[in-house]
Amino acid sequence: MAWVTRATVNTLYAWAANPGSRFELTLTDGRAFTVAFRHQETAIEAEPVMGFPARRDADFYRLTLRLMEI
């Protein structure tokens, strides 16, 4: 789980809307993986940090992504 801005959440939802899309996930240690959103379950869960809907793109959300390695 991580905190990200509303703008980032909106971008991730747009990416997840294309089920065939693949992405490169690079970890801090330099390892890279080709991944896709796991649509067999909820691919993205986002919840406002403050407990009420965010209004600005800079407001924060708690984020859970479900990815699978391709």
CHARMM internal coordinates of N, CA and C (Angstrom, degrees):
IC EDIT
DIST 1 N 1 CA 1.4429
DIST 1 CA 1 C 1.5247
ANGL 1 N 1 CA 1 C 107.68
DIST 1 C 2 N 1.3239
ANGL 1 CA 1 C 2 N 115.45
DIHE 1 N 1 CA 1 C 2 N 142.10
DIST 2 N 2 CA 1.4628
ANGL 1 C 2 N 2 CA 120.47
DIHE 1 CA 1 C 2 N 2 CA -179.54
DIST 2 CA 2 C 1.5222
ANGL 2 N 2 CA 2 C 109.28
DIHE 1 C 2 N 2 CA 2 C -143.83
DIST 2 C 3 N 1.3159
ANGL 2 CA 2 C 3 N 116.59
DIHE 2 N 2 CA 2 C 3 N 163.42
DIST 3 N 3 CA 1.4582
ANGL 2 C 3 N 3 CA 121.60
DIHE 2 CA 2 C 3 N 3 CA 172.05
DIST 3 CA 3 C 1.5153
ANGL 3 N 3 CA 3 C 108.03
DIHE 2 C 3 N 3 CA 3 C -100.04
DIST 3 C 4 N 1.3179
ANGL 3 CA 3 C 4 N 115.87
DIHE 3 N 3 CA 3 C 4 N 132.79
DIST 4 N 4 CA 1.4623
ANGL 3 C 4 N 4 CA 122.01
DIHE 3 CA 3 C 4 N 4 CA 177.00
DIST 4 CA 4 C 1.5235
ANGL 4 N 4 CA 4 C 108.20
DIHE 3 C 4 N 4 CA 4 C -140.88
DIST 4 C 5 N 1.3210
ANGL 4 CA 4 C 5 N 116.20
DIHE 4 N 4 CA 4 C 5 N 164.52
DIST 5 N 5 CA 1.4611
ANGL 4 C 5 N 5 CA 120.14
DIHE 4 CA 4 C 5 N 5 CA 179.79
DIST 5 CA 5 C 1.5259
ANGL 5 N 5 CA 5 C 111.18
DIHE 4 C 5 N 5 CA 5 C -77.44
DIST 5 C 6 N 1.3086
ANGL 5 CA 5 C 6 N 114.90
DIHE 5 N 5 CA 5 C 6 N 160.91
DIST 6 N 6 CA 1.4720
ANGL 5 C 6 N 6 CA 120.68
DIHE 5 CA 5 C 6 N 6 CA 176.34
DIST 6 CA 6 C 1.5236
ANGL 6 N 6 CA 6 C 110.44
DIHE 5 C 6 N 6 CA 6 C -58.22
DIST 6 C 7 N 1.3232
ANGL 6 CA 6 C 7 N 117.54
DIHE 6 N 6 CA 6 C 7 N -37.90
DIST 7 N 7 CA 1.4671
ANGL 6 C 7 N 7 CA 121.46
DIHE 6 CA 6 C 7 N 7 CA 178.49
DIST 7 CA 7 C 1.5282
ANGL 7 N 7 CA 7 C 110.43
DIHE 6 C 7 N 7 CA 7 C -59.75
DIST 7 C 8 N 1.3243
ANGL 7 CA 7 C 8 N 117.36
DIHE 7 N 7 CA 7 C 8 N -42.20
DIST 8 N 8 CA 1.4682
ANGL 7 C 8 N 8 CA 121.12
DIHE 7 CA 7 C 8 N 8 CA 178.00
DIST 8 CA 8 C 1.5203
ANGL 8 N 8 CA 8 C 110.73
DIHE 7 C 8 N 8 CA 8 C -65.33
DIST 8 C 9 N 1.3277
ANGL 8 CA 8 C 9 N 117.62
DIHE 8 N 8 CA 8 C 9 N -42.72
DIST 9 N 9 CA 1.4693
ANGL 8 C 9 N 9 CA 121.48
DIHE 8 CA 8 C 9 N 9 CA 177.88
DIST 9 CA 9 C 1.5261
ANGL 9 N 9 CA 9 C 110.09
DIHE 8 C 9 N 9 CA 9 C -58.23
DIST 9 C 10 N 1.3259
ANGL 9 CA 9 C 10 N 116.96
DIHE 9 N 9 CA 9 C 10 N -45.81
DIST 10 N 10 CA 1.4673
ANGL 9 C 10 N 10 CA 120.49
DIHE 9 CA 9 C 10 N 10 CA 179.84
DIST 10 CA 10 C 1.5247
ANGL 10 N 10 CA 10 C 111.39
DIHE 9 C 10 N 10 CA 10 C -61.13
DIST 10 C 11 N 1.3229
ANGL 10 CA 10 C 11 N 117.31
DIHE 10 N 10 CA 10 C 11 N -40.93
DIST 11 N 11 CA 1.4696
ANGL 10 C 11 N 11 CA 121.19
DIHE 10 CA 10 C 11 N 11 CA 178.03
DIST 11 CA 11 C 1.5251
ANGL 11 N 11 CA 11 C 110.74
DIHE 10 C 11 N 11 CA 11 C -63.71
DIST 11 C 12 N 1.3212
ANGL 11 CA 11 C 12 N 117.18
DIHE 11 N 11 CA 11 C 12 N -44.29
DIST 12 N 12 CA 1.4653
ANGL 11 C 12 N 12 CA 120.89
DIHE 11 CA 11 C 12 N 12 CA -179.72
DIST 12 CA 12 C 1.5275
ANGL 12 N 12 CA 12 C 111.55
DIHE 11 C 12 N 12 CA 12 C -63.47
DIST 12 C 13 N 1.3314
ANGL 12 CA 12 C 13 N 117.60
DIHE 12 N 12 CA 12 C 13 N -40.97
DIST 13 N 13 CA 1.4694
ANGL 12 C 13 N 13 CA 120.22
DIHE 12 CA 12 C 13 N 13 CA 176.91
DIST 13 CA 13 C 1.5264
ANGL 13 N 13 CA 13 C 110.67
DIHE 12 C 13 N 13 CA 13 C -62.39
DIST 13 C 14 N 1.3197
ANGL 13 CA 13 C 14 N 117.48
DIHE 13 N 13 CA 13 C 14 N -38.97
DIST 14 N 14 CA 1.4700
ANGL 13 C 14 N 14 CA 120.68
DIHE 13 CA 13 C 14 N 14 CA 177.87
DIST 14 CA 14 C 1.5282
ANGL 14 N 14 CA 14 C 110.46
DIHE 13 C 14 N 14 CA 14 C -64.10
DIST 14 C 15 N 1.3177
ANGL 14 CA 14 C 15 N 117.50
DIHE 14 N 14 CA 14 C 15 N -42.89
DIST 15 N 15 CA 1.4706
ANGL 14 C 15 N 15 CA 120.88
DIHE 14 CA 14 C 15 N 15 CA 177.98
DIST 15 CA 15 C 1.5277
ANGL 15 N 15 CA 15 C 110.48
DIHE 14 C 15 N 15 CA 15 C -63.86
DIST 15 C 16 N 1.3232
ANGL 15 CA 15 C 16 N 117.17
DIHE 15 N 15 CA 15 C 16 N -42.53
DIST 16 N 16 CA 1.4674
ANGL 15 C 16 N 16 CA 121.34
DIHE 15 CA 15 C 16 N 16 CA -177.55
DIST 16 CA 16 C 1.5278
ANGL 16 N 16 CA 16 C 112.19
DIHE 15 C 16 N 16 CA 16 C -68.98
DIST 16 C 17 N 1.3125
ANGL 16 CA 16 C 17 N 117.79
DIHE 16 N 16 CA 16 C 17 N -19.20
DIST 17 N 17 CA 1.4687
ANGL 16 C 17 N 17 CA 121.57
DIHE 16 CA 16 C 17 N 17 CA -179.49
DIST 17 CA 17 C 1.5256
ANGL 17 N 17 CA 17 C 112.16
DIHE 16 C 17 N 17 CA 17 C -68.43
DIST 17 C 18 N 1.3276
ANGL 17 CA 17 C 18 N 117.61
DIHE 17 N 17 CA 17 C 18 N -14.73
DIST 18 N 18 CA 1.4667
ANGL 17 C 18 N 18 CA 122.70
DIHE 17 CA 17 C 18 N 18 CA 178.11
DIST 18 CA 18 C 1.5256
ANGL 18 N 18 CA 18 C 108.53
DIHE 17 C 18 N 18 CA 18 C -105.97
DIST 18 C 19 N 1.3447
ANGL 18 CA 18 C 19 N 117.84
DIHE 18 N 18 CA 18 C 19 N 93.54
DIST 19 N 19 CA 1.4689
ANGL 18 C 19 N 19 CA 121.03
DIHE 18 CA 18 C 19 N 19 CA -172.96
DIST 19 CA 19 C 1.5270
ANGL 19 N 19 CA 19 C 115.50
DIHE 18 C 19 N 19 CA 19 C -56.98
DIST 19 C 20 N 1.3157
ANGL 19 CA 19 C 20 N 119.11
DIHE 19 N 19 CA 19 C 20 N -26.11
DIST 20 N 20 CA 1.4627
ANGL 19 C 20 N 20 CA 120.63
DIHE 19 CA 19 C 20 N 20 CA -178.41
DIST 20 CA 20 C 1.5174
ANGL 20 N 20 CA 20 C 114.50
DIHE 19 C 20 N 20 CA 20 C -86.04
DIST 20 C 21 N 1.3137
ANGL 20 CA 20 C 21 N 117.51
DIHE 20 N 20 CA 20 C 21 N -1.89
DIST 21 N 21 CA 1.4657
ANGL 20 C 21 N 21 CA 120.80
DIHE 20 CA 20 C 21 N 21 CA -176.05
DIST 21 CA 21 C 1.5214
ANGL 21 N 21 CA 21 C 111.77
DIHE 20 C 21 N 21 CA 21 C -70.06
DIST 21 C 22 N 1.3286
ANGL 21 CA 21 C 22 N 114.76
DIHE 21 N 21 CA 21 C 22 N 143.16
DIST 22 N 22 CA 1.4687
ANGL 21 C 22 N 22 CA 122.60
DIHE 21 CA 21 C 22 N 22 CA 175.60
DIST 22 CA 22 C 1.5191
ANGL 22 N 22 CA 22 C 108.19
DIHE 21 C 22 N 22 CA 22 C -122.92
DIST 22 C 23 N 1.3176
ANGL 22 CA 22 C 23 N 115.36
DIHE 22 N 22 CA 22 C 23 N 150.02
DIST 23 N 23 CA 1.4582
ANGL 22 C 23 N 23 CA 121.19
DIHE 22 CA 22 C 23 N 23 CA -176.19
DIST 23 CA 23 C 1.5179
ANGL 23 N 23 CA 23 C 109.38
DIHE 22 C 23 N 23 CA 23 C -136.92
DIST 23 C 24 N 1.3289
ANGL 23 CA 23 C 24 N 115.94
DIHE 23 N 23 CA 23 C 24 N 158.14
DIST 24 N 24 CA 1.4585
ANGL 23 C 24 N 24 CA 120.00
DIHE 23 CA 23 C 24 N 24 CA 173.51
DIST 24 CA 24 C 1.5157
ANGL 24 N 24 CA 24 C 108.12
DIHE 23 C 24 N 24 CA 24 C -101.18
DIST 24 C 25 N 1.3187
ANGL 24 CA 24 C 25 N 115.93
DIHE 24 N 24 CA 24 C 25 N 123.15
DIST 25 N 25 CA 1.4567
ANGL 24 C 25 N 25 CA 123.61
DIHE 24 CA 24 C 25 N 25 CA 176.43
DIST 25 CA 25 C 1.5181
ANGL 25 N 25 CA 25 C 107.34
DIHE 24 C 25 N 25 CA 25 C -104.36
DIST 25 C 26 N 1.3385
ANGL 25 CA 25 C 26 N 117.08
DIHE 25 N 25 CA 25 C 26 N 117.99
DIST 26 N 26 CA 1.4574
ANGL 25 C 26 N 26 CA 121.76
DIHE 25 CA 25 C 26 N 26 CA 179.66
DIST 26 CA 26 C 1.5254
ANGL 26 N 26 CA 26 C 108.66
DIHE 25 C 26 N 26 CA 26 C -111.73
DIST 26 C 27 N 1.3167
ANGL 26 CA 26 C 27 N 116.17
DIHE 26 N 26 CA 26 C 27 N 123.64
DIST 27 N 27 CA 1.4574
ANGL 26 C 27 N 27 CA 121.95
DIHE 26 CA 26 C 27 N 27 CA 179.28
DIST 27 CA 27 C 1.5249
ANGL 27 N 27 CA 27 C 110.02
DIHE 26 C 27 N 27 CA 27 C -84.34
DIST 27 C 28 N 1.3309
ANGL 27 CA 27 C 28 N 116.09
DIHE 27 N 27 CA 27 C 28 N 165.60
DIST 28 N 28 CA 1.4626
ANGL 27 C 28 N 28 CA 120.08
DIHE 27 CA 27 C 28 N 28 CA -177.08
DIST 28 CA 28 C 1.5211
ANGL 28 N 28 CA 28 C 113.09
DIHE 27 C 28 N 28 CA 28 C -63.80
DIST 28 C 29 N 1.3301
ANGL 28 CA 28 C 29 N 117.55
DIHE 28 N 28 CA 28 C 29 N -21.55
DIST 29 N 29 CA 1.4670
ANGL 28 C 29 N 29 CA 119.83
DIHE 28 CA 28 C 29 N 29 CA 178.57
DIST 29 CA 29 C 1.5304
ANGL 29 N 29 CA 29 C 112.62
DIHE 28 C 29 N 29 CA 29 C -86.40
DIST 29 C 30 N 1.3326
ANGL 29 CA 29 C 30 N 116.85
DIHE 29 N 29 CA 29 C 30 N 4.63
DIST 30 N 30 CA 1.4566
ANGL 29 C 30 N 30 CA 121.14
DIHE 29 CA 29 C 30 N 30 CA 175.88
DIST 30 CA 30 C 1.5181
ANGL 30 N 30 CA 30 C 115.40
DIHE 29 C 30 N 30 CA 30 C 95.40
DIST 30 C 31 N 1.3382
ANGL 30 CA 30 C 31 N 117.77
DIHE 30 N 30 CA 30 C 31 N -12.59
DIST 31 N 31 CA 1.4673
ANGL 30 C 31 N 31 CA 119.28
DIHE 30 CA 30 C 31 N 31 CA 177.75
DIST 31 CA 31 C 1.5246
ANGL 31 N 31 CA 31 C 109.43
DIHE 30 C 31 N 31 CA 31 C -67.93
DIST 31 C 32 N 1.3361
ANGL 31 CA 31 C 32 N 115.64
DIHE 31 N 31 CA 31 C 32 N 141.73
DIST 32 N 32 CA 1.4643
ANGL 31 C 32 N 32 CA 120.81
DIHE 31 CA 31 C 32 N 32 CA -178.96
DIST 32 CA 32 C 1.5264
ANGL 32 N 32 CA 32 C 109.51
DIHE 31 C 32 N 32 CA 32 C -125.68
DIST 32 C 33 N 1.3228
ANGL 32 CA 32 C 33 N 115.42
DIHE 32 N 32 CA 32 C 33 N 143.13
DIST 33 N 33 CA 1.4588
ANGL 32 C 33 N 33 CA 122.20
DIHE 32 CA 32 C 33 N 33 CA -178.77
DIST 33 CA 33 C 1.5238
ANGL 33 N 33 CA 33 C 108.93
DIHE 32 C 33 N 33 CA 33 C -134.47
DIST 33 C 34 N 1.3258
ANGL 33 CA 33 C 34 N 116.36
DIHE 33 N 33 CA 33 C 34 N 144.55
DIST 34 N 34 CA 1.4584
ANGL 33 C 34 N 34 CA 121.02
DIHE 33 CA 33 C 34 N 34 CA 171.23
DIST 34 CA 34 C 1.5205
ANGL 34 N 34 CA 34 C 106.45
DIHE 33 C 34 N 34 CA 34 C -90.30
DIST 34 C 35 N 1.3376
ANGL 34 CA 34 C 35 N 116.04
DIHE 34 N 34 CA 34 C 35 N 124.68
DIST 35 N 35 CA 1.4605
ANGL 34 C 35 N 35 CA 121.00
DIHE 34 CA 34 C 35 N 35 CA -174.82
DIST 35 CA 35 C 1.5238
ANGL 35 N 35 CA 35 C 110.78
DIHE 34 C 35 N 35 CA 35 C -131.68
DIST 35 C 36 N 1.3248
ANGL 35 CA 35 C 36 N 114.39
DIHE 35 N 35 CA 35 C 36 N 164.56
DIST 36 N 36 CA 1.4635
ANGL 35 C 36 N 36 CA 122.53
DIHE 35 CA 35 C 36 N 36 CA 173.21
DIST 36 CA 36 C 1.5238
ANGL 36 N 36 CA 36 C 107.09
DIHE 35 C 36 N 36 CA 36 C -141.11
DIST 36 C 37 N 1.3132
ANGL 36 CA 36 C 37 N 116.13
DIHE 36 N 36 CA 36 C 37 N 158.97
DIST 37 N 37 CA 1.4591
ANGL 36 C 37 N 37 CA 119.82
DIHE 36 CA 36 C 37 N 37 CA 176.39
DIST 37 CA 37 C 1.5212
ANGL 37 N 37 CA 37 C 109.49
DIHE 36 C 37 N 37 CA 37 C -68.88
DIST 37 C 38 N 1.3360
ANGL 37 CA 37 C 38 N 116.63
DIHE 37 N 37 CA 37 C 38 N 141.16
DIST 38 N 38 CA 1.4714
ANGL 37 C 38 N 38 CA 121.89
DIHE 37 CA 37 C 38 N 38 CA 177.10
DIST 38 CA 38 C 1.5234
ANGL 38 N 38 CA 38 C 108.00
DIHE 37 C 38 N 38 CA 38 C -86.38
DIST 38 C 39 N 1.3173
ANGL 38 CA 38 C 39 N 116.14
DIHE 38 N 38 CA 38 C 39 N 103.04
DIST 39 N 39 CA 1.4611
ANGL 38 C 39 N 39 CA 120.47
DIHE 38 CA 38 C 39 N 39 CA -178.00
DIST 39 CA 39 C 1.5236
ANGL 39 N 39 CA 39 C 112.51
DIHE 38 C 39 N 39 CA 39 C -88.58
DIST 39 C 40 N 1.3350
ANGL 39 CA 39 C 40 N 118.61
DIHE 39 N 39 CA 39 C 40 N -3.11
DIST 40 N 40 CA 1.4546
ANGL 39 C 40 N 40 CA 120.93
DIHE 39 CA 39 C 40 N 40 CA 176.70
DIST 40 CA 40 C 1.5318
ANGL 40 N 40 CA 40 C 110.64
DIHE 39 C 40 N 40 CA 40 C -69.25
DIST 40 C 41 N 1.3081
ANGL 40 CA 40 C 41 N 116.15
DIHE 40 N 40 CA 40 C 41 N -20.36
DIST 41 N 41 CA 1.4613
ANGL 40 C 41 N 41 CA 122.93
DIHE 40 CA 40 C 41 N 41 CA 174.87
DIST 41 CA 41 C 1.5200
ANGL 41 N 41 CA 41 C 106.63
DIHE 40 C 41 N 41 CA 41 C -135.84
DIST 41 C 42 N 1.2955
ANGL 41 CA 41 C 42 N 118.14
DIHE 41 N 41 CA 41 C 42 N -175.10
DIST 42 N 42 CA 1.4583
ANGL 41 C 42 N 42 CA 120.56
DIHE 41 CA 41 C 42 N 42 CA -179.81
DIST 42 CA 42 C 1.5235
ANGL 42 N 42 CA 42 C 109.34
DIHE 41 C 42 N 42 CA 42 C -66.27
DIST 42 C 43 N 1.3277
ANGL 42 CA 42 C 43 N 116.26
DIHE 42 N 42 CA 42 C 43 N 114.52
DIST 43 N 43 CA 1.4648
ANGL 42 C 43 N 43 CA 121.24
DIHE 42 CA 42 C 43 N 43 CA -175.64
DIST 43 CA 43 C 1.5233
ANGL 43 N 43 CA 43 C 112.19
DIHE 42 C 43 N 43 CA 43 C -71.81
DIST 43 C 44 N 1.3213
ANGL 43 CA 43 C 44 N 116.66
DIHE 43 N 43 CA 43 C 44 N -34.52
DIST 44 N 44 CA 1.4687
ANGL 43 C 44 N 44 CA 121.22
DIHE 43 CA 43 C 44 N 44 CA -177.49
DIST 44 CA 44 C 1.5225
ANGL 44 N 44 CA 44 C 109.02
DIHE 43 C 44 N 44 CA 44 C -134.48
DIST 44 C 45 N 1.3182
ANGL 44 CA 44 C 45 N 115.73
DIHE 44 N 44 CA 44 C 45 N 132.90
DIST 45 N 45 CA 1.4630
ANGL 44 C 45 N 45 CA 121.41
DIHE 44 CA 44 C 45 N 45 CA 170.00
DIST 45 CA 45 C 1.5150
ANGL 45 N 45 CA 45 C 106.86
DIHE 44 C 45 N 45 CA 45 C -123.94
DIST 45 C 46 N 1.3285
ANGL 45 CA 45 C 46 N 116.39
DIHE 45 N 45 CA 45 C 46 N 125.45
DIST 46 N 46 CA 1.4626
ANGL 45 C 46 N 46 CA 121.26
DIHE 45 CA 45 C 46 N 46 CA -179.83
DIST 46 CA 46 C 1.5263
ANGL 46 N 46 CA 46 C 108.57
DIHE 45 C 46 N 46 CA 46 C -133.94
DIST 46 C 47 N 1.3192
ANGL 46 CA 46 C 47 N 115.26
DIHE 46 N 46 CA 46 C 47 N 132.11
DIST 47 N 47 CA 1.4578
ANGL 46 C 47 N 47 CA 121.63
DIHE 46 CA 46 C 47 N 47 CA -176.70
DIST 47 CA 47 C 1.5315
ANGL 47 N 47 CA 47 C 108.26
DIHE 46 C 47 N 47 CA 47 C -136.50
DIST 47 C 48 N 1.3342
ANGL 47 CA 47 C 48 N 118.28
DIHE 47 N 47 CA 47 C 48 N 131.27
DIST 48 N 48 CA 1.4658
ANGL 47 C 48 N 48 CA 119.57
DIHE 47 CA 47 C 48 N 48 CA 179.95
DIST 48 CA 48 C 1.5320
ANGL 48 N 48 CA 48 C 111.55
DIHE 47 C 48 N 48 CA 48 C -58.20
DIST 48 C 49 N 1.3102
ANGL 48 CA 48 C 49 N 116.65
DIHE 48 N 48 CA 48 C 49 N 135.54
DIST 49 N 49 CA 1.4645
ANGL 48 C 49 N 49 CA 121.83
DIHE 48 CA 48 C 49 N 49 CA -179.74
DIST 49 CA 49 C 1.5248
ANGL 49 N 49 CA 49 C 110.83
DIHE 48 C 49 N 49 CA 49 C -63.24
DIST 49 C 50 N 1.3215
ANGL 49 CA 49 C 50 N 116.93
DIHE 49 N 49 CA 49 C 50 N -38.61
DIST 50 N 50 CA 1.4596
ANGL 49 C 50 N 50 CA 121.23
DIHE 49 CA 49 C 50 N 50 CA -176.11
DIST 50 CA 50 C 1.5280
ANGL 50 N 50 CA 50 C 113.00
DIHE 49 C 50 N 50 CA 50 C -80.20
DIST 50 C 51 N 1.3394
ANGL 50 CA 50 C 51 N 118.68
DIHE 50 N 50 CA 50 C 51 N -6.80
DIST 51 N 51 CA 1.4531
ANGL 50 C 51 N 51 CA 121.13
DIHE 50 CA 50 C 51 N 51 CA 177.41
DIST 51 CA 51 C 1.5160
ANGL 51 N 51 CA 51 C 115.16
DIHE 50 C 51 N 51 CA 51 C 89.92
DIST 51 C 52 N 1.3195
ANGL 51 CA 51 C 52 N 117.60
DIHE 51 N 51 CA 51 C 52 N -1.91
DIST 52 N 52 CA 1.4664
ANGL 51 C 52 N 52 CA 121.07
DIHE 51 CA 51 C 52 N 52 CA 175.34
DIST 52 CA 52 C 1.5190
ANGL 52 N 52 CA 52 C 107.92
DIHE 51 C 52 N 52 CA 52 C -134.93
DIST 52 C 53 N 1.3439
ANGL 52 CA 52 C 53 N 117.67
DIHE 52 N 52 CA 52 C 53 N 155.24
DIST 53 N 53 CA 1.4732
ANGL 52 C 53 N 53 CA 120.07
DIHE 52 CA 52 C 53 N 53 CA -174.00
DIST 53 CA 53 C 1.5281
ANGL 53 N 53 CA 53 C 113.15
DIHE 52 C 53 N 53 CA 53 C -55.28
DIST 53 C 54 N 1.3085
ANGL 53 CA 53 C 54 N 114.83
DIHE 53 N 53 CA 53 C 54 N 135.07
DIST 54 N 54 CA 1.4628
ANGL 53 C 54 N 54 CA 121.17
DIHE 53 CA 53 C 54 N 54 CA 178.43
DIST 54 CA 54 C 1.5229
ANGL 54 N 54 CA 54 C 109.42
DIHE 53 C 54 N 54 CA 54 C -71.61
DIST 54 C 55 N 1.3095
ANGL 54 CA 54 C 55 N 116.02
DIHE 54 N 54 CA 54 C 55 N 149.44
DIST 55 N 55 CA 1.4635
ANGL 54 C 55 N 55 CA 121.11
DIHE 54 CA 54 C 55 N 55 CA 179.51
DIST 55 CA 55 C 1.5162
ANGL 55 N 55 CA 55 C 112.19
DIHE 54 C 55 N 55 CA 55 C -114.00
DIST 55 C 56 N 1.3209
ANGL 55 CA 55 C 56 N 116.32
DIHE 55 N 55 CA 55 C 56 N -26.05
DIST 56 N 56 CA 1.4655
ANGL 55 C 56 N 56 CA 120.17
DIHE 55 CA 55 C 56 N 56 CA -177.64
DIST 56 CA 56 C 1.5161
ANGL 56 N 56 CA 56 C 109.65
DIHE 55 C 56 N 56 CA 56 C -110.22
DIST 56 C 57 N 1.3228
ANGL 56 CA 56 C 57 N 115.83
DIHE 56 N 56 CA 56 C 57 N 153.41
DIST 57 N 57 CA 1.4636
ANGL 56 C 57 N 57 CA 120.53
DIHE 56 CA 56 C 57 N 57 CA 178.40
DIST 57 CA 57 C 1.5218
ANGL 57 N 57 CA 57 C 112.34
DIHE 56 C 57 N 57 CA 57 C -64.04
DIST 57 C 58 N 1.3332
ANGL 57 CA 57 C 58 N 117.79
DIHE 57 N 57 CA 57 C 58 N -20.16
DIST 58 N 58 CA 1.4644
ANGL 57 C 58 N 58 CA 121.33
DIHE 57 CA 57 C 58 N 58 CA -178.48
DIST 58 CA 58 C 1.5333
ANGL 58 N 58 CA 58 C 112.41
DIHE 57 C 58 N 58 CA 58 C -90.04
DIST 58 C 59 N 1.3412
ANGL 58 CA 58 C 59 N 118.51
DIHE 58 N 58 CA 58 C 59 N -5.32
DIST 59 N 59 CA 1.4670
ANGL 58 C 59 N 59 CA 121.17
DIHE 58 CA 58 C 59 N 59 CA 178.00
DIST 59 CA 59 C 1.5301
ANGL 59 N 59 CA 59 C 109.68
DIHE 58 C 59 N 59 CA 59 C -69.38
DIST 59 C 60 N 1.3291
ANGL 59 CA 59 C 60 N 115.78
DIHE 59 N 59 CA 59 C 60 N 150.31
DIST 60 N 60 CA 1.4636
ANGL 59 C 60 N 60 CA 120.21
DIHE 59 CA 59 C 60 N 60 CA -172.99
DIST 60 CA 60 C 1.5288
ANGL 60 N 60 CA 60 C 113.79
DIHE 59 C 60 N 60 CA 60 C -97.64
DIST 60 C 61 N 1.3411
ANGL 60 CA 60 C 61 N 113.66
DIHE 60 N 60 CA 60 C 61 N 146.72
DIST 61 N 61 CA 1.4619
ANGL 60 C 61 N 61 CA 123.86
DIHE 60 CA 60 C 61 N 61 CA 175.82
DIST 61 CA 61 C 1.5222
ANGL 61 N 61 CA 61 C 108.70
DIHE 60 C 61 N 61 CA 61 C -125.90
DIST 61 C 62 N 1.3310
ANGL 61 CA 61 C 62 N 115.99
DIHE 61 N 61 CA 61 C 62 N 149.30
DIST 62 N 62 CA 1.4697
ANGL 61 C 62 N 62 CA 121.38
DIHE 61 CA 61 C 62 N 62 CA 167.05
DIST 62 CA 62 C 1.5161
ANGL 62 N 62 CA 62 C 106.16
DIHE 61 C 62 N 62 CA 62 C -83.02
DIST 62 C 63 N 1.3052
ANGL 62 CA 62 C 63 N 117.45
DIHE 62 N 62 CA 62 C 63 N 135.95
DIST 63 N 63 CA 1.4585
ANGL 62 C 63 N 63 CA 121.11
DIHE 62 CA 62 C 63 N 63 CA -172.21
DIST 63 CA 63 C 1.5206
ANGL 63 N 63 CA 63 C 111.50
DIHE 62 C 63 N 63 CA 63 C -129.22
DIST 63 C 64 N 1.3213
ANGL 63 CA 63 C 64 N 115.44
DIHE 63 N 63 CA 63 C 64 N 135.75
DIST 64 N 64 CA 1.4573
ANGL 63 C 64 N 64 CA 122.49
DIHE 63 CA 63 C 64 N 64 CA 169.58
DIST 64 CA 64 C 1.5179
ANGL 64 N 64 CA 64 C 107.42
DIHE 63 C 64 N 64 CA 64 C -125.69
DIST 64 C 65 N 1.3348
ANGL 64 CA 64 C 65 N 116.84
DIHE 64 N 64 CA 64 C 65 N 124.84
DIST 65 N 65 CA 1.4676
ANGL 64 C 65 N 65 CA 122.37
DIHE 64 CA 64 C 65 N 65 CA 176.32
DIST 65 CA 65 C 1.5174
ANGL 65 N 65 CA 65 C 108.55
DIHE 64 C 65 N 65 CA 65 C -109.97
DIST 65 C 66 N 1.3124
ANGL 65 CA 65 C 66 N 115.73
DIHE 65 N 65 CA 65 C 66 N 140.02
DIST 66 N 66 CA 1.4639
ANGL 65 C 66 N 66 CA 120.58
DIHE 65 CA 65 C 66 N 66 CA 173.92
DIST 66 CA 66 C 1.5200
ANGL 66 N 66 CA 66 C 107.59
DIHE 65 C 66 N 66 CA 66 C -116.50
DIST 66 C 67 N 1.3304
ANGL 66 CA 66 C 67 N 113.89
DIHE 66 N 66 CA 66 C 67 N 113.01
DIST 67 N 67 CA 1.4629
ANGL 66 C 67 N 67 CA 121.21
DIHE 66 CA 66 C 67 N 67 CA -177.12
DIST 67 CA 67 C 1.5176
ANGL 67 N 67 CA 67 C 109.47
DIHE 66 C 67 N 67 CA 67 C -120.96
DIST 67 C 68 N 1.3147
ANGL 67 CA 67 C 68 N 115.29
DIHE 67 N 67 CA 67 C 68 N 160.58
DIST 68 N 68 CA 1.4629
ANGL 67 C 68 N 68 CA 120.57
DIHE 67 CA 67 C 68 N 68 CA 172.35
DIST 68 CA 68 C 1.5156
ANGL 68 N 68 CA 68 C 108.27
DIHE 67 C 68 N 68 CA 68 C -131.14
DIST 68 C 69 N 1.3218
ANGL 68 CA 68 C 69 N 115.34
DIHE 68 N 68 CA 68 C 69 N 145.90
DIST 69 N 69 CA 1.4641
ANGL 68 C 69 N 69 CA 120.48
DIHE 68 CA 68 C 69 N 69 CA 178.43
DIST 69 CA 69 C 1.5215
ANGL 69 N 69 CA 69 C 108.97
DIHE 68 C 69 N 69 CA 69 C -79.70
DIST 69 C 70 N 1.3261
ANGL 69 CA 69 C 70 N 115.51
DIHE 69 N 69 CA 69 C 70 N 135.47
DIST 70 N 70 CA 1.4707
ANGL 69 C 70 N 70 CA 122.13
DIHE 69 CA 69 C 70 N 70 CA 179.90
DIST 70 CA 70 C 1.5201
ANGL 70 N 70 CA 70 C 108.87
DIHE 69 C 70 N 70 CA 70 C -97.68
END
COOR INIT
IC SEED 1 N 1 CA 1 C
IC BUILD
